[in-house]
Amino acid sequence: MSILKRKYPFEINDHQVKEGLIAFAIVFLLLFFLQPFGISEYDGNKLLVSLAFGLITFGCCIALESFIVVPLQKHVKIWRIWHQAVTVFVEILIIGICNFIMACIFFQYPMELAACLEMVYFTIIIGLIYTVFYTSLSYQKYMRKRLDALLEKTTQEQEGIQITLHDNRVRGNDLCIPLNDLLYIEAQKNNVAVYYLSNGQLNRIEIQSTLASVLNDLKDHPNIFQCHRSFVVNLNRITSAKGNSNGYTLELGGGLATVPVSRSFVPKLKSFVI
């Protein structure tokens, strides 16, 4: 239930025609080449039948998205994953009913309640599988797109900024590096290991400090994120994130390093993206 209540980072859909054409192509090709649902036994023009079902699907997609889904998205204050899943499922169900009516017209089937309920039953089974797949895929796609946009923006904003990490040893040397070169910092007993880029190469240096002190040094930079009790990362350097609500693994610097995100820090990471 917690997953379904997450905010769905949708974009107001202004590509209804494109998505409708994709749905049309899928239905048309499926029916014309595989010829399921009795189409193979139809004596008439199978191409026209397949086109007709594809056009019904296209029309339903355009109408539902334009007059129901998009207006609903604009009026719902927080669009959540369960909103998206329900709308996708309802779209599939309505398209299925419309195609059932079309099948009765083409194949001269009687419009009986039992046949309609049977169609609804199979549509629900197929629709649930498709809804889970489509919603999950779309969610990950939008999360990735939103993350990329945010990281690109913050990277540009931090260009040229230098940071200083203080070494607490008596004769220690403070570390000064460009903010965008920092990958992550790892706590190691009485020291912290700082991993950063220099001329495209991964460098590591230890200074005597604590993660709390490091976070205090970097408190003015919102792209610095503690993802684990032992790790602090530069969100600008994330190239991929894998995992689920139990924890993530962040890839930094195009694969130069990986850092864990513990379960307790996952909600904060998601709030940054959304």
VEXZA-441217 format. One record per residue: residue number from 0; residue in three letters; chain; z, x, y of N, C-alpha, C in turn. Coordinates in steps of 0.2 Angstrom, whole numbers, plus 5000, padded with zeros to 4 digits. Layout:
<pakes>
    k    r  c   n_w   n_u   n_v  ca_w  ca_u  ca_v   c_w   c_u   c_v
  NUM  ALA  A     Z     X     Y     Z     X     Y     Z     X     Y
...
</pakes>
This chain:
<pakes>
    k    r  c   n_w   n_u   n_v  ca_w  ca_u  ca_v   c_w   c_u   c_v
    0  MET  A  5000  5004  4994  5000  5000  5000  5000  5004  5006
    1  SER  A  5003  5010  5006  5004  5014  5012  4997  5017  5014
    2  ILE  A  4992  5018  5009  4986  5020  5010  4982  5015  5013
    3  LEU  A  4982  5009  5011  4978  5003  5014  4980  5002  5021
    4  LYS  A  4986  5004  5023  4989  5003  5030  4987  5008  5035
    5  ARG  A  4984  5014  5032  4982  5019  5037  4976  5017  5041
    6  LYS  A  4977  5019  5047  4971  5018  5052  4965  5020  5050
    7  TYR  A  4960  5016  5050  4953  5018  5048  4949  5020  5054
    8  PRO  A  4947  5027  5055  4944  5029  5061  4937  5027  5061
    9  PHE  A  4935  5021  5062  4929  5019  5062  4925  5020  5068
   10  GLU  A  4919  5020  5068  4915  5019  5075  4912  5013  5075
   11  ILE  A  4911  5009  5081  4908  5003  5081  4901  5004  5079
   12  ASN  A  4899  5000  5074  4893  5001  5070  4887  4998  5074
   13  ASP  A  4883  5003  5077  4877  5001  5080  4871  5003  5076
   14  HIS  A  4871  5004  5070  4866  5005  5065  4865  5000  5060
   15  GLN  A  4866  4994  5062  4865  4988  5057  4858  4988  5054
   16  VAL  A  4853  4989  5058  4846  4989  5055  4845  4995  5049
   17  LYS  A  4848  5001  5051  4847  5006  5046  4851  5005  5040
   18  GLU  A  4857  5002  5040  4861  5001  5034  4858  4995  5031
   19  GLY  A  4855  4990  5034  4852  4985  5031  4846  4987  5027
   20  LEU  A  4842  4992  5030  4836  4994  5026  4838  4998  5020
   21  ILE  A  4844  5002  5021  4846  5005  5015  4848  5000  5009
   22  ALA  A  4851  4995  5011  4853  4990  5006  4847  4987  5003
   23  PHE  A  4842  4985  5008  4836  4982  5005  4832  4987  5000
   24  ALA  A  4832  4993  5002  4829  4998  4997  4832  4998  4991
   25  ILE  A  4839  4999  4991  4843  4999  4984  4841  4993  4980
   26  VAL  A  4842  4987  4983  4841  4981  4979  4834  4980  4977
   27  PHE  A  4829  4982  4981  4822  4981  4979  4820  4986  4973
   28  LEU  A  4822  4992  4974  4820  4997  4969  4824  4995  4962
   29  LEU  A  4830  4993  4963  4834  4992  4957  4831  4986  4953
   30  LEU  A  4829  4981  4957  4826  4975  4953  4819  4976  4951
   31  PHE  A  4815  4980  4955  4808  4981  4953  4807  4985  4947
   32  PHE  A  4811  4991  4947  4810  4995  4942  4814  4994  4935
   33  LEU  A  4820  4991  4936  4824  4990  4930  4823  4983  4928
   34  GLN  A  4821  4978  4933  4820  4971  4931  4826  4968  4927
   35  PRO  A  4832  4968  4930  4837  4965  4926  4837  4957  4928
   36  PHE  A  4843  4954  4926  4844  4947  4927  4838  4942  4926
   37  GLY  A  4834  4944  4921  4828  4939  4919  4822  4940  4922
   38  ILE  A  4822  4945  4927  4816  4947  4931  4810  4949  4926
   39  SER  A  4812  4953  4921  4807  4955  4916  4803  4950  4912
   40  GLU  A  4806  4944  4912  4803  4938  4908  4800  4933  4913
   41  TYR  A  4800  4935  4920  4797  4931  4925  4789  4932  4924
   42  ASP  A  4786  4926  4924  4778  4926  4924  4775  4927  4930
   43  GLY  A  4778  4926  4936  4775  4927  4942  4775  4934  4945
   44  ASN  A  4774  4935  4951  4773  4942  4954  4780  4945  4955
   45  LYS  A  4782  4950  4951  4788  4953  4951  4789  4957  4957
   46  LEU  A  4784  4960  4960  4785  4964  4966  4787  4959  4972
   47  LEU  A  4784  4953  4972  4786  4948  4977  4794  4946  4976
   48  VAL  A  4795  4945  4970  4802  4943  4969  4807  4948  4971
   49  SER  A  4806  4954  4969  4810  4960  4971  4810  4961  4979
   50  LEU  A  4805  4960  4982  4805  4960  4989  4809  4954  4992
   51  ALA  A  4808  4949  4989  4812  4943  4992  4819  4944  4992
   52  PHE  A  4822  4946  4986  4829  4948  4985  4831  4953  4990
   53  GLY  A  4827  4958  4991  4828  4964  4996  4829  4961  5003
   54  LEU  A  4824  4957  5005  4824  4954  5011  4831  4949  5012
   55  ILE  A  4833  4946  5007  4839  4942  5008  4845  4946  5009
   56  THR  A  4845  4952  5005  4850  4957  5006  4850  4960  5013
   57  PHE  A  4844  4961  5016  4844  4964  5022  4846  4959  5028
   58  GLY  A  4844  4953  5027  4846  4948  5032  4853  4947  5032
   59  CYS  A  4856  4947  5026  4863  4946  5026  4867  4951  5029
   60  CYS  A  4865  4957  5028  4868  4963  5031  4868  4963  5038
   61  ILE  A  4862  4962  5041  4861  4962  5048  4866  4956  5051
   62  ALA  A  4865  4950  5048  4869  4944  5051  4877  4946  5051
   63  LEU  A  4879  4948  5045  4886  4949  5044  4889  4954  5048
   64  GLU  A  4885  4960  5049  4888  4965  5053  4887  4964  5060
   65  SER  A  4882  4960  5063  4881  4959  5070  4886  4953  5072
   66  PHE  A  4887  4948  5068  4890  4942  5071  4897  4941  5068
   67  ILE  A  4899  4945  5063  4906  4945  5061  4910  4951  5061
   68  VAL  A  4907  4957  5058  4911  4963  5057  4912  4966  5064
   69  VAL  A  4906  4968  5067  4907  4971  5074  4911  4968  5079
   70  PRO  A  4910  4961  5080  4915  4957  5084  4922  4958  5082
   71  LEU  A  4923  4957  5075  4930  4958  5073  4933  4965  5074
   72  GLN  A  4929  4970  5073  4932  4977  5074  4934  4977  5082
   73  LYS  A  4930  4974  5086  4932  4975  5093  4938  4971  5095
   74  HIS  A  4940  4966  5091  4946  4962  5093  4952  4964  5089
   75  VAL  A  4951  4967  5084  4957  4970  5080  4960  4976  5083
   76  LYS  A  4966  4976  5085  4969  4981  5089  4969  4988  5085
   77  ILE  A  4971  4988  5079  4971  4994  5075  4967  4992  5068
   78  TRP  A  4962  4995  5067  4958  4993  5061  4960  4998  5056
   79  ARG  A  4962  4995  5050  4965  4999  5045  4961  4999  5039
   80  ILE  A  4962  5003  5034  4958  5004  5028  4957  4997  5025
   81  TRP  A  4963  4993  5024  4962  4987  5021  4957  4982  5024
   82  HIS  A  4957  4982  5031  4952  4978  5035  4945  4980  5033
   83  GLN  A  4944  4987  5032  4937  4989  5030  4935  4987  5023
   84  ALA  A  4940  4988  5019  4939  4986  5012  4938  4978  5011
   85  VAL  A  4941  4974  5014  4941  4967  5014  4934  4965  5016
   86  THR  A  4932  4968  5022  4925  4966  5025  4919  4968  5021
   87  VAL  A  4920  4974  5018  4915  4976  5013  4914  4972  5007
   88  PHE  A  4920  4970  5004  4920  4966  4998  4917  4959  5000
   89  VAL  A  4919  4956  5006  4917  4949  5007  4909  4949  5009
   90  GLU  A  4907  4955  5012  4900  4955  5013  4896  4955  5006
   91  ILE  A  4899  4959  5001  4895  4959  4994  4895  4952  4991
   92  LEU  A  4901  4949  4992  4902  4942  4989  4897  4937  4992
   93  ILE  A  4896  4937  4999  4891  4933  5002  4884  4934  5000
   94  ILE  A  4883  4941  5000  4876  4943  4998  4874  4941  4991
   95  GLY  A  4879  4941  4986  4879  4939  4979  4877  4931  4979
   96  ILE  A  4881  4927  4983  4880  4920  4983  4873  4918  4986
   97  CYS  A  4870  4922  4991  4864  4921  4994  4858  4922  4989
   98  ASN  A  4859  4928  4985  4854  4930  4980  4854  4925  4974
   99  PHE  A  4860  4922  4973  4861  4917  4967  4856  4911  4969
  100  ILE  A  4857  4909  4975  4853  4903  4978  4846  4905  4977
  101  MET  A  4844  4911  4979  4837  4913  4979  4834  4913  4972
  102  ALA  A  4839  4916  4967  4837  4916  4960  4836  4909  4957
  103  CYS  A  4840  4904  4959  4839  4897  4957  4832  4894  4960
  104  ILE  A  4830  4896  4966  4824  4894  4968  4818  4897  4965
  105  PHE  A  4818  4904  4964  4813  4907  4961  4812  4905  4953
  106  PHE  A  4817  4906  4950  4817  4905  4943  4818  4897  4940
  107  GLN  A  4819  4893  4946  4820  4886  4944  4826  4885  4940
  108  TYR  A  4832  4889  4941  4838  4887  4938  4842  4881  4941
  109  PRO  A  4845  4878  4937  4849  4872  4940  4855  4875  4944
  110  MET  A  4857  4873  4950  4862  4876  4954  4869  4873  4951
  111  GLU  A  4871  4875  4945  4877  4872  4942  4883  4877  4944
  112  LEU  A  4889  4873  4944  4895  4877  4946  4897  4882  4941
  113  ALA  A  4896  4881  4935  4897  4886  4930  4893  4892  4931
  114  ALA  A  4887  4892  4932  4883  4897  4933  4885  4901  4940
  115  CYS  A  4886  4897  4945  4888  4900  4951  4895  4904  4950
  116  LEU  A  4900  4901  4946  4906  4905  4945  4905  4911  4941
  117  GLU  A  4900  4911  4936  4899  4917  4932  4896  4922  4937
  118  MET  A  4892  4920  4941  4889  4925  4946  4894  4928  4950
  119  VAL  A  4899  4924  4953  4904  4926  4957  4909  4931  4953
  120  TYR  A  4910  4930  4947  4914  4934  4942  4911  4941  4942
  121  PHE  A  4905  4941  4940  4902  4948  4940  4901  4951  4946
  122  THR  A  4900  4948  4952  4900  4950  4958  4907  4953  4960
  123  ILE  A  4912  4950  4959  4919  4953  4960  4920  4959  4957
  124  ILE  A  4918  4960  4950  4919  4966  4946  4915  4972  4950
  125  ILE  A  4909  4970  4951  4904  4976  4954  4907  4977  4961
  126  GLY  A  4908  4972  4964  4910  4972  4971  4917  4977  4972
  127  LEU  A  4921  4976  4968  4928  4979  4968  4926  4987  4967
  128  ILE  A  4922  4989  4962  4921  4996  4961  4917  4999  4967
  129  TYR  A  4912  4995  4970  4908  4997  4975  4912  4998  4982
  130  THR  A  4917  4993  4983  4921  4993  4989  4926  4999  4989
  131  VAL  A  4929  5001  4983  4933  5007  4983  4929  5013  4984
  132  PHE  A  4923  5013  4981  4919  5019  4982  4917  5020  4989
  133  TYR  A  4914  5015  4992  4911  5015  4998  4916  5016  5004
  134  THR  A  4922  5013  5003  4927  5013  5008  4930  5020  5008
  135  SER  A  4932  5023  5002  4934  5030  5001  4930  5035  5004
  136  LEU  A  4923  5034  5002  4918  5039  5005  4918  5039  5012
  137  SER  A  4917  5033  5015  4917  5032  5022  4923  5035  5026
  138  TYR  A  4929  5034  5023  4935  5036  5026  4935  5044  5027
  139  GLN  A  4933  5047  5021  4933  5054  5021  4928  5057  5026
  140  LYS  A  4922  5053  5026  4917  5055  5030  4919  5055  5038
  141  TYR  A  4922  5049  5040  4924  5049  5047  4930  5053  5048
  142  MET  A  4934  5055  5043  4940  5059  5045  4937  5066  5046
  143  ARG  A  4932  5068  5042  4929  5075  5043  4925  5075  5049
  144  LYS  A  4922  5070  5051  4918  5070  5057  4923  5070  5063
  145  ARG  A  4928  5066  5063  4933  5066  5068  4936  5073  5069
  146  LEU  A  4938  5076  5063  4941  5082  5063  4937  5088  5066
  147  ASP  A  4930  5088  5064  4925  5093  5067  4925  5092  5075
  148  ALA  A  4924  5086  5077  4924  5084  5084  4930  5087  5088
  149  LEU  A  4936  5086  5085  4942  5088  5089  4943  5095  5089
  150  LEU  A  4941  5098  5083  4941  5106  5083  4936  5109  5087
  151  GLU  A  4930  5106  5088  4925  5109  5092  4928  5109  5099
  152  LYS  A  4931  5103  5101  4933  5102  5108  4939  5107  5110
  153  THR  A  4944  5107  5105  4949  5111  5107  4948  5119  5106
  154  THR  A  4943  5121  5102  4941  5128  5102  4938  5130  5108
  155  GLN  A  4934  5125  5111  4931  5127  5118  4936  5127  5123
  156  GLU  A  4941  5123  5123  4946  5123  5128  4950  5129  5128
  157  GLN  A  4951  5132  5122  4955  5138  5121  4952  5144  5122
  158  GLU  A  4945  5144  5123  4941  5150  5124  4944  5155  5129
  159  GLY  A  4945  5161  5127  4947  5166  5132  4955  5166  5133
  160  ILE  A  4959  5162  5130  4966  5162  5131  4969  5167  5126
  161  GLN  A  4974  5171  5129  4977  5176  5125  4984  5173  5123
  162  ILE  A  4987  5175  5117  4994  5173  5115  4998  5180  5114
  163  THR  A  5004  5179  5115  5008  5185  5114  5014  5183  5109
  164  LEU  A  5014  5186  5103  5020  5185  5098  5024  5191  5099
  165  HIS  A  5031  5189  5100  5036  5194  5101  5039  5197  5095
  166  ASP  A  5039  5204  5095  5042  5207  5089  5049  5209  5091
  167  ASN  A  5054  5207  5087  5061  5207  5089  5064  5214  5087
  168  ARG  A  5060  5219  5084  5063  5225  5083  5064  5229  5090
  169  VAL  A  5069  5234  5090  5070  5238  5096  5064  5241  5099
  170  ARG  A  5060  5244  5094  5054  5248  5096  5048  5244  5094
  171  GLY  A  5049  5238  5093  5043  5234  5090  5038  5233  5096
  172  ASN  A  5032  5232  5094  5026  5230  5099  5024  5223  5098
  173  ASP  A  5024  5220  5104  5022  5213  5103  5015  5213  5102
  174  LEU  A  5013  5207  5098  5006  5206  5096  5002  5202  5101
  175  CYS  A  4997  5204  5104  4993  5200  5109  4986  5200  5106
  176  ILE  A  4984  5193  5105  4977  5192  5102  4974  5186  5105
  177  PRO  A  4968  5185  5105  4965  5179  5108  4967  5173  5103
  178  LEU  A  4969  5167  5106  4971  5162  5102  4966  5159  5097
  179  ASN  A  4960  5159  5099  4955  5157  5094  4954  5162  5088
  180  ASP  A  4957  5168  5088  4956  5173  5083  4962  5172  5078
  181  LEU  A  4967  5168  5080  4973  5167  5075  4971  5162  5070
  182  LEU  A  4972  5164  5063  4971  5159  5058  4977  5156  5056
  183  TYR  A  4982  5160  5054  4989  5157  5052  4994  5162  5052
  184  ILE  A  5000  5160  5051  5006  5164  5051  5011  5162  5045
  185  GLU  A  5013  5167  5042  5017  5165  5036  5024  5169  5036
  186  ALA  A  5029  5165  5035  5036  5167  5035  5037  5172  5029
  187  GLN  A  5040  5178  5030  5041  5182  5024  5048  5185  5025
  188  LYS  A  5053  5183  5022  5060  5185  5023  5062  5186  5030
  189  ASN  A  5063  5192  5033  5065  5193  5040  5059  5194  5044
  190  ASN  A  5053  5194  5042  5047  5195  5046  5043  5189  5045
  191  VAL  A  5037  5189  5049  5032  5185  5049  5026  5189  5048
  192  ALA  A  5021  5186  5044  5015  5190  5043  5009  5186  5047
  193  VAL  A  5006  5189  5052  5001  5186  5056  4994  5187  5053
  194  TYR  A  4990  5182  5052  4983  5183  5049  4978  5181  5055
  195  TYR  A  4974  5186  5057  4970  5184  5062  4963  5188  5061
  196  LEU  A  4958  5186  5065  4951  5189  5064  4950  5194  5070
  197  SER  A  4947  5199  5068  4945  5205  5072  4938  5207  5070
  198  ASN  A  4933  5206  5074  4926  5208  5073  4924  5205  5066
  199  GLY  A  4926  5198  5065  4924  5194  5059  4928  5196  5053
  200  GLN  A  4932  5201  5053  4936  5203  5047  4943  5200  5048
  201  LEU  A  4946  5199  5042  4953  5196  5042  4958  5202  5042
  202  ASN  A  4962  5201  5047  4968  5206  5048  4975  5203  5047
  203  ARG  A  4979  5208  5045  4986  5205  5043  4991  5211  5047
  204  ILE  A  4996  5208  5050  5001  5212  5053  5007  5209  5053
  205  GLU  A  5013  5212  5051  5019  5210  5051  5023  5211  5057
  206  ILE  A  5027  5206  5060  5032  5208  5065  5038  5205  5063
  207  GLN  A  5043  5207  5066  5050  5205  5065  5051  5199  5069
  208  SER  A  5051  5193  5066  5052  5187  5070  5053  5181  5065
  209  THR  A  5054  5175  5067  5055  5170  5063  5050  5164  5065
  210  LEU  A  5049  5160  5060  5044  5155  5061  5046  5151  5067
  211  ALA  A  5052  5149  5068  5055  5146  5074  5053  5149  5080
  212  SER  A  5054  5156  5080  5052  5160  5087  5045  5160  5088
  213  VAL  A  5041  5160  5083  5034  5160  5084  5031  5153  5087
  214  LEU  A  5034  5148  5084  5033  5141  5086  5035  5140  5094
  215  ASN  A  5040  5144  5096  5042  5143  5103  5038  5147  5107
  216  ASP  A  5035  5153  5104  5030  5157  5108  5024  5153  5109
  217  LEU  A  5022  5149  5105  5016  5145  5105  5016  5138  5107
  218  LYS  A  5022  5136  5109  5024  5129  5111  5019  5125  5115
  219  ASP  A  5015  5129  5120  5011  5126  5125  5004  5125  5122
  220  HIS  A  5003  5127  5115  4996  5126  5112  4996  5121  5107
  221  PRO  A  4994  5115  5108  4994  5109  5103  4990  5110  5097
  222  ASN  A  4986  5115  5097  4982  5116  5091  4986  5120  5086
  223  ILE  A  4992  5123  5087  4996  5126  5083  5000  5121  5079
  224  PHE  A  5000  5121  5072  5002  5116  5068  5006  5119  5063
  225  GLN  A  5013  5117  5062  5017  5119  5056  5015  5114  5050
  226  CYS  A  5012  5117  5045  5010  5113  5039  5014  5114  5033
  227  HIS  A  5019  5118  5034  5023  5120  5028  5029  5123  5031
  228  ARG  A  5035  5123  5027  5041  5127  5030  5040  5134  5031
  229  SER  A  5035  5137  5027  5033  5144  5028  5027  5146  5031
  230  PHE  A  5023  5141  5033  5016  5142  5036  5015  5138  5043
  231  VAL  A  5012  5142  5047  5009  5139  5054  5002  5140  5054
  232  VAL  A  4998  5136  5056  4991  5137  5056  4988  5135  5063
  233  ASN  A  4982  5138  5064  4978  5136  5070  4973  5131  5068
  234  LEU  A  4974  5125  5070  4970  5119  5068  4962  5121  5070
  235  ASN  A  4961  5125  5075  4954  5126  5077  4950  5130  5071
  236  ARG  A  4954  5133  5067  4951  5137  5062  4950  5134  5055
  237  ILE  A  4952  5128  5055  4951  5124  5048  4943  5123  5047
  238  THR  A  4941  5124  5041  4934  5123  5039  4934  5118  5034
  239  SER  A  4939  5116  5030  4939  5111  5025  4947  5109  5024
  240  ALA  A  4948  5103  5021  4954  5101  5019  4953  5097  5013
  241  LYS  A  4957  5099  5008  4957  5095  5001  4964  5093  4999
  242  GLY  A  4964  5087  4996  4970  5085  4994  4971  5077  4995
  243  ASN  A  4977  5075  4994  4979  5068  4995  4986  5067  4999
  244  SER  A  4989  5061  4998  4995  5060  5002  5001  5064  5000
  245  ASN  A  5000  5067  4994  5005  5072  4991  5005  5079  4994
  246  GLY  A  4999  5081  4997  4998  5087  4999  4991  5089  5000
  247  TYR  A  4990  5094  5005  4983  5096  5006  4983  5104  5005
  248  THR  A  4977  5106  5004  4976  5113  5005  4970  5114  5010
  249  LEU  A  4972  5118  5015  4967  5120  5021  4964  5126  5020
  250  GLU  A  4957  5126  5021  4953  5132  5021  4952  5134  5028
  251  LEU  A  4953  5140  5029  4953  5143  5036  4948  5148  5036
  252  GLY  A  4944  5149  5042  4940  5154  5044  4934  5155  5039
  253  GLY  A  4931  5149  5037  4926  5149  5033  4927  5152  5026
  254  GLY  A  4933  5151  5023  4935  5153  5016  4938  5159  5016
  255  LEU  A  4940  5162  5022  4944  5169  5022  4951  5168  5019
  256  ALA  A  4954  5162  5020  4961  5161  5018  4962  5153  5016
  257  THR  A  4967  5152  5012  4969  5145  5011  4976  5144  5012
  258  VAL  A  4978  5139  5015  4985  5137  5016  4987  5130  5014
  259  PRO  A  4993  5130  5011  4996  5123  5009  4998  5119  5014
  260  VAL  A  4998  5112  5013  5001  5108  5018  5006  5104  5014
  261  SER  A  5012  5104  5015  5017  5101  5011  5017  5094  5012
  262  ARG  A  5020  5090  5008  5019  5082  5008  5022  5080  5015
  263  SER  A  5028  5083  5017  5031  5080  5023  5028  5081  5029
  264  PHE  A  5023  5086  5029  5019  5087  5035  5012  5084  5035
  265  VAL  A  5010  5080  5029  5004  5077  5029  5003  5071  5034
  266  PRO  A  5008  5067  5036  5007  5062  5041  5006  5065  5048
  267  LYS  A  5009  5070  5049  5008  5074  5056  5000  5076  5056
  268  LEU  A  4998  5079  5051  4991  5081  5051  4986  5076  5052
  269  LYS  A  4987  5070  5048  4983  5064  5049  4983  5061  5056
  270  SER  A  4989  5062  5059  4990  5059  5066  4986  5063  5071
  271  PHE  A  4985  5070  5069  4981  5074  5074  4974  5072  5073
  272  VAL  A  4972  5071  5067  4965  5069  5066  4963  5062  5069
  273  ILE  A  4967  5057  5068  4966  5050  5070  4968  5049  5077
</pakes>
